[in-house]
Amino acid sequence: MISPRSLILTLSDQLSDSPLQAERIKALLPINSIYDYYKVSFPRFKDQQTGKIHSIKWETEEDRLKEIDRINALIKTHNNRENKRYAELTKGLSDDEIFEISGIPGNEDLFEEPNIINPIPLWSISCSPIMIRSAPDEALHYDNINLLVIDDEELYKKIYCDIKDIDQSIVFLNQLIFDYIEQQVRKTKNNETWNEQSMWFNPYRIFFEWFQLNSIQKNKEHHLNKTIQSPRWNQHSIIFHQARTNNIPFIRFISPNIENNALMHPYGAGLYVNQTTPNKIYETLLMFATGGRTLNPANYPNININNLSQMIRRTNLWLMEKFNLSEKPISKYSRIRVGYTIRISVTLTTPQGGPDAMELLDSGHDGISFEDDNELGRLNPDSEDNLDDFDSNEYSP
């Protein structure tokens, strides 16, 4: 299985673009969620010759591997074709000659480099880190959550074949990383070089706090003897309050995990892009507040089903972080309830004579686009089961 050091480097290299490894390690964060890479990213290949799009469709692990091998064979053929084209195009020319000819006006695209496509990995896991503030007064923004990728066969089988539980898998990965961090901290202290400038200082502090916040203890053998507690949904609620003098519904969070339950402007809660523009998480929560606990996509015909699923996914991430939850508060799409059901209370209060709640929603959803949001990937349009990529259990009241 991937070594703890390799795992740390794999994650930190995706969390920071610093050229210095020490600075990239300083950016290391605990894992907050794990997703099925092959549903979240929905890997596919478009044949440049035929224009046909090949995507993987599977029911069993054996099917998944066969499908990936099939598409990777097509990708290999494409790459060989591209390399051959470029070799014939530049035959007899040195790199300097290619550079000189390309510099002549009109020749910029004469020697188009081969369009090489990476093969689809066989054993990838997608995950996202916790959210933190860069500064105490900085608003949290959840529209740009990093999706990190780990590619390792033994780790994949450990999570999906042995542990078979996402929450326990998150703890397992964070434990693996934290054990290694503790080893490095001890070495640093023994060399009397431990201080706030140490590359392990911030990772140690943040991981230590993560285990404390989730009430996870380790015994002498460094095995876990306490897991994250399942949430009691009736302890958590969100209240939107609409005042006649203000068109923006303010918001209040009520939870034993949240100290500040004061009414606040949604910008202060990280739910507005700026002072006047709400983000998609705010809009999604407001749809639950005005439409009820189960959100039926048919009631929002102006929102593309894939875009709505992206909004649900982002809102789930935000709620888990905000309320420090170990489970996803919004259940996957249910054909029985016909929609997505939220398990915490989300309500809207308006004074008598106030505006119609539905008027608070922005009807201009036609412009929503996740075309460039490669981190969150796309859903499989051929599978109704993938309307929401979370594998949360069915909700039962």
C-alpha positions as MATLAB code, in Angstrom:
seq = 'MISPRSLILTLSDQLSDSPLQAERIKALLPINSIYDYYKVSFPRFKDQQTGKIHSIKWETEEDRLKEIDRINALIKTHNNRENKRYAELTKGLSDDEIFEISGIPGNEDLFEEPNIINPIPLWSISCSPIMIRSAPDEALHYDNINLLVIDDEELYKKIYCDIKDIDQSIVFLNQLIFDYIEQQVRKTKNNETWNEQSMWFNPYRIFFEWFQLNSIQKNKEHHLNKTIQSPRWNQHSIIFHQARTNNIPFIRFISPNIENNALMHPYGAGLYVNQTTPNKIYETLLMFATGGRTLNPANYPNININNLSQMIRRTNLWLMEKFNLSEKPISKYSRIRVGYTIRISVTLTTPQGGPDAMELLDSGHDGISFEDDNELGRLNPDSEDNLDDFDSNEYSP';
ca = [
       0.000    0.000    0.000;
       1.079    3.578   -0.578;
       3.468    4.740    2.141;
       2.354    7.560    4.487;
       5.088    9.815    3.095;
       4.001    9.177   -0.499;
       0.392    9.790    0.500;
       1.332   13.114    2.087;
       3.323   14.206   -0.962;
       0.497   13.139   -3.283;
      -2.034   15.265   -1.390;
       0.179   18.274   -0.649;
       1.299   18.507   -4.293;
      -2.369   18.989   -5.221;
      -3.079   21.461   -2.412;
      -0.251   23.865   -3.227;
       1.491   24.965   -6.404;
       4.589   26.186   -4.560;
       7.873   25.062   -6.186;
       9.204   24.250   -2.698;
       8.285   20.895   -1.197;
       8.450   22.242    2.367;
       5.853   24.905    1.525;
       3.615   22.329   -0.134;
       3.748   20.143    2.988;
       2.769   23.143    5.106;
      -0.476   23.280    3.090;
      -1.457   19.707    4.071;
      -5.006   19.383    5.455;
      -7.095   16.534    6.926;
      -9.443   14.721    4.580;
     -13.072   15.698    5.044;
     -14.885   13.575    2.441;
     -14.250   10.641    0.118;
     -16.024   10.148   -3.213;
     -16.175    7.464   -5.861;
     -13.667    8.751   -8.428;
     -15.321    6.866  -11.256;
     -18.710    8.473  -10.568;
     -17.514   11.952   -9.629;
     -15.103   12.501  -12.523;
     -17.032   10.221  -14.920;
     -13.889    9.409  -16.995;
     -14.379    9.359  -20.750;
     -12.436    9.621  -23.998;
     -13.378   11.420  -27.195;
     -11.868    9.917  -30.347;
     -10.497   12.861  -32.361;
     -10.829   10.922  -35.616;
     -14.419    9.751  -35.311;
     -15.740   12.260  -32.783;
     -17.247    9.384  -30.793;
     -17.240    9.677  -27.001;
     -16.364    6.491  -25.079;
     -17.346    6.315  -21.404;
     -17.107    3.558  -18.847;
     -20.285    1.746  -17.793;
     -20.101   -0.961  -15.183;
     -21.956   -2.869  -12.510;
     -19.190   -4.983  -10.960;
     -15.529   -4.348  -10.213;
     -14.597   -6.777  -12.958;
     -16.710   -4.778  -15.417;
     -15.085   -1.526  -14.275;
     -11.567   -2.810  -14.907;
     -12.516   -4.269  -18.299;
     -14.132   -0.982  -19.344;
     -11.095    1.047  -18.305;
      -8.772   -1.324  -20.179;
     -10.977   -0.987  -23.272;
     -10.887    2.811  -23.228;
      -7.182    2.925  -22.371;
      -6.484    0.815  -25.470;
      -8.313    3.456  -27.535;
      -6.324    6.203  -25.823;
      -3.059    4.387  -26.591;
      -4.033    4.141  -30.272;
      -4.833    7.867  -30.296;
      -1.514    8.785  -28.648;
       0.467    6.624  -31.089;
      -1.338    8.300  -33.969;
      -0.546   11.761  -32.603;
       3.119   10.933  -32.052;
       3.379    9.539  -35.593;
       1.748   12.649  -37.054;
       4.161   14.960  -35.240;
       7.183   12.813  -36.159;
       6.267   12.961  -39.861;
       5.549   16.701  -39.652;
       8.953   17.492  -38.145;
      11.002   14.837  -39.951;
      14.539   16.027  -40.660;
      14.150   19.209  -38.558;
      16.056   19.973  -35.380;
      14.375   21.542  -32.363;
      16.077   24.865  -33.168;
      14.768   24.783  -36.748;
      11.247   23.989  -35.546;
      11.421   26.883  -33.113;
      12.745   29.267  -35.782;
      10.106   28.306  -38.379;
       7.310   28.531  -35.786;
       8.428   32.081  -34.983;
       7.582   33.300  -38.484;
       4.191   35.096  -38.524;
       1.511   32.723  -39.743;
       3.458   29.596  -38.773;
       2.534   29.572  -35.100;
       0.332   26.476  -35.482;
       2.374   24.813  -38.210;
       3.996   22.310  -35.854;
       1.120   21.515  -33.528;
       2.473   19.320  -30.767;
       0.877   15.891  -30.266;
      -2.319   15.924  -28.239;
      -1.376   13.244  -25.729;
      -4.147   12.019  -23.433;
      -3.402   10.383  -20.104;
      -4.893    6.912  -19.617;
      -7.689    6.442  -17.085;
      -6.220    5.228  -13.772;
      -7.412    1.858  -12.489;
      -7.415    2.476   -8.740;
      -8.190    6.130   -8.048;
      -9.902    7.595   -4.993;
     -11.297   11.141   -4.890;
     -11.326   13.119   -1.656;
     -11.650   16.687   -0.448;
      -9.896   18.406    2.476;
     -11.462   20.375    5.309;
     -12.045   24.090    4.789;
      -9.969   26.625    6.715;
      -9.703   30.397    6.849;
      -6.512   32.086    5.654;
      -7.286   34.993    7.991;
      -9.600   35.261   11.038;
     -11.981   37.697    9.320;
     -11.995   35.943    5.945;
     -15.304   34.625    4.672;
     -15.319   30.944    3.744;
     -15.990   30.237    0.091;
     -17.152   26.777   -0.884;
     -17.394   27.209   -4.644;
     -13.781   26.175   -5.199;
     -13.428   23.040   -3.106;
     -10.422   20.994   -4.151;
     -11.028   17.430   -5.234;
      -7.819   15.492   -4.651;
      -6.951   12.180   -6.290;
      -5.025    9.231   -4.820;
      -4.154    6.361   -7.166;
      -3.124    3.194   -5.360;
      -4.479   -0.342   -5.808;
      -3.995   -1.580   -2.242;
      -5.459    1.588   -0.721;
      -8.437    1.413   -3.092;
      -9.135   -2.187   -2.044;
      -8.627   -1.303    1.620;
     -11.308    1.403    1.458;
     -13.842   -0.221   -0.847;
     -13.324   -3.930   -0.114;
     -12.130   -4.082    3.521;
     -13.412   -1.036    5.415;
     -16.509   -0.455    3.258;
     -17.509    2.613    5.252;
     -16.737    6.161    4.133;
     -16.559    7.707    7.614;
     -14.210    5.002    8.861;
     -12.131    5.344    5.697;
     -11.725    9.077    6.318;
     -10.524    8.345    9.844;
      -8.180    5.636    8.543;
      -6.522    7.981    6.015;
      -6.185   10.862    8.472;
      -4.777    8.454   11.068;
      -2.221    7.171    8.568;
      -1.099   10.716    7.798;
      -1.149   11.933   11.396;
       0.957    9.010   12.656;
       3.659    9.961   10.161;
       3.418   13.656   11.096;
       3.875   12.765   14.768;
       7.010   10.796   13.903;
       8.466   13.794   12.070;
       7.556   16.130   14.925;
       9.429   13.893   17.402;
      12.499   13.868   15.143;
      12.346   17.646   14.789;
      12.064   18.127   18.551;
      14.950   15.740   19.157;
      17.073   17.886   16.842;
      15.890   20.994   18.720;
      14.573   22.584   15.503;
      10.861   22.520   16.385;
       9.203   25.933   16.035;
       6.370   27.642   14.147;
       8.516   27.774   11.006;
       8.819   23.983   10.886;
       7.121   22.539    7.815;
       5.284   20.089   10.108;
       3.998   22.743   12.550;
       0.738   23.667   10.798;
      -0.110   20.122    9.628;
       0.422   18.809   13.174;
      -1.775   21.512   14.711;
      -4.589   21.121   12.161;
      -4.633   17.304   12.271;
      -4.496   17.313   16.077;
      -7.489   19.687   16.154;
      -9.370   17.503   13.646;
      -9.079   14.455   15.915;
     -10.123   16.537   18.921;
     -13.148   18.052   17.172;
     -14.315   14.611   16.075;
     -13.734   13.057   19.522;
     -11.375   10.404   18.182;
      -8.873    8.920   20.618;
      -5.845    6.723   19.961;
      -4.512    4.022   22.271;
      -0.865    3.035   22.679;
      -0.960    0.874   19.571;
      -2.320    3.851   17.609;
      -5.528    2.048   16.748;
      -8.779    3.958   16.795;
     -11.016    3.175   19.749;
     -13.675    5.783   19.106;
     -15.330    6.732   15.876;
     -17.181    9.807   14.766;
     -20.597    9.945   16.374;
     -23.611    9.803   14.101;
     -25.460   13.106   14.200;
     -28.868   13.590   15.776;
     -30.580   15.475   13.015;
     -33.129   17.247   15.223;
     -30.271   19.061   16.977;
     -29.329   20.987   13.837;
     -31.366   23.617   12.030;
     -31.092   26.603    9.717;
     -33.538   29.493    9.917;
     -33.852   32.141    7.226;
     -35.470   35.345    8.487;
     -37.009   37.742    5.979;
     -37.637   41.284    7.240;
     -39.908   43.646    5.320;
     -37.206   46.305    5.373;
     -34.611   44.074    3.782;
     -34.916   41.901    0.683;
     -32.041   39.645    1.783;
     -33.098   36.858    4.170;
     -30.681   36.766    7.085;
     -29.668   33.390    8.478;
     -29.289   31.664   11.848;
     -27.574   28.336   12.567;
     -28.657   26.274   15.563;
     -26.497   23.308   16.573;
     -24.556   22.030   19.605;
     -21.507   22.182   17.318;
     -21.888   25.896   16.563;
     -21.225   28.500   19.264;
     -22.551   31.549   17.433;
     -26.290   31.166   16.831;
     -26.908   34.858   16.221;
     -28.829   36.077   13.183;
     -26.315   37.176   10.552;
     -25.995   38.404    7.005;
     -25.337   35.393    4.732;
     -22.083   37.031    3.558;
     -20.717   36.596    7.066;
     -21.513   32.889    6.845;
     -19.635   32.472    3.560;
     -22.870   32.151    1.581;
     -22.481   35.249   -0.565;
     -19.903   35.771   -3.299;
     -19.855   39.447   -2.318;
     -22.077   41.799   -0.309;
     -24.913   41.554   -2.834;
     -24.546   38.248   -4.721;
     -25.535   34.876   -3.183;
     -23.646   31.720   -4.083;
     -25.261   28.458   -5.191;
     -25.145   26.951   -1.698;
     -27.273   29.796   -0.342;
     -29.726   29.380   -3.213;
     -29.942   25.625   -2.626;
     -30.641   26.051    1.099;
     -33.266   28.673    0.323;
     -34.949   26.257   -2.085;
     -35.263   23.751    0.771;
     -36.543   26.486    3.082;
     -39.259   27.535    0.640;
     -40.026   24.188   -0.986;
     -39.948   21.773    1.938;
     -37.657   18.995    3.142;
     -37.691   17.153   -0.182;
     -36.511   19.066   -3.231;
     -38.114   17.773   -6.427;
     -36.054   18.692   -9.532;
     -39.291   18.828  -11.554;
     -40.273   21.937   -9.583;
     -37.229   23.761  -10.959;
     -37.400   23.218  -14.747;
     -34.999   26.099  -15.395;
     -32.173   24.269  -13.593;
     -30.404   21.530  -15.520;
     -30.535   18.228  -13.585;
     -26.738   17.855  -13.613;
     -26.284   21.418  -12.371;
     -28.804   20.811   -9.595;
     -26.904   17.697   -8.551;
     -23.702   19.765   -8.442;
     -25.475   22.283   -6.203;
     -26.648   19.474   -3.892;
     -23.116   18.055   -3.700;
     -21.591   21.411   -2.828;
     -24.273   22.108   -0.237;
     -23.643   18.729    1.385;
     -19.933   19.542    1.671;
     -20.690   22.942    3.147;
     -23.204   21.616    5.699;
     -20.892   18.813    6.845;
     -18.130   21.338    7.437;
     -20.369   24.003    8.999;
     -22.151   21.649   11.416;
     -19.176   19.290   11.907;
     -21.235   16.334   10.689;
     -19.963   12.840    9.986;
     -22.828   12.021    7.618;
     -24.263   13.795    4.631;
     -27.371   15.765    5.611;
     -28.911   15.661    2.130;
     -29.858   12.165    1.002;
     -29.314   10.962   -2.521;
     -32.144   11.245   -5.014;
     -35.045    8.995   -4.051;
     -37.596    7.736   -6.541;
     -39.954    6.986   -3.632;
     -39.918   10.552   -2.277;
     -39.204   11.952   -5.756;
     -36.360   14.250   -4.874;
     -33.491   15.039   -2.523;
     -34.407   15.067    1.188;
     -32.543   17.193    3.729;
     -32.329   15.705    7.210;
     -31.820   18.925    9.138;
     -34.548   21.532    9.526;
     -34.342   24.440    7.069;
     -37.119   27.013    7.412;
     -38.015   30.533    6.329;
     -39.827   32.980    8.596;
     -41.480   36.096    7.181;
     -43.396   38.821    9.006;
     -47.098   39.211    8.308;
     -47.519   41.070    5.044;
     -44.006   40.133    3.953;
     -43.053   38.998    0.457;
     -44.007   35.640   -0.992;
     -41.211   33.230   -0.097;
     -40.848   32.033   -3.674;
     -40.114   35.585   -4.797;
     -36.862   35.359   -2.859;
     -35.485   32.761   -5.242;
     -33.498   33.824   -8.262;
     -35.264   32.528  -11.356;
     -32.319   33.240  -13.640;
     -30.744   29.809  -13.389;
     -30.300   29.442  -17.130;
     -26.843   30.898  -16.830;
     -25.564   28.334  -14.319;
     -22.632   26.521  -15.824;
     -20.087   24.083  -14.459;
     -18.399   23.657  -17.845;
     -15.007   24.647  -16.507;
     -15.411   23.079  -13.079;
     -13.217   20.062  -13.741;
     -12.482   19.535  -10.057;
     -16.055   18.459   -9.359;
     -16.421   16.546  -12.605;
     -19.589   15.447  -14.327;
     -22.328   12.956  -13.676;
     -23.303   10.002  -15.783;
     -26.314   11.146  -17.827;
     -27.126    7.527  -18.627;
     -27.705    6.506  -15.013;
     -30.533    7.815  -12.839;
     -28.775    6.320   -9.819;
     -26.006    8.878  -10.274;
     -28.233   11.941   -9.970;
     -26.351   12.600   -6.754;
     -22.853   11.220   -6.326;
     -23.199   10.801   -2.572;
     -23.856    7.280   -1.395;
     -25.873    8.414    1.601;
     -28.496    6.117    3.045;
     -32.168    6.562    2.394;
     -33.751    8.916    4.896;
     -36.428    7.558    7.177;
     -38.352   10.058    9.277;
];
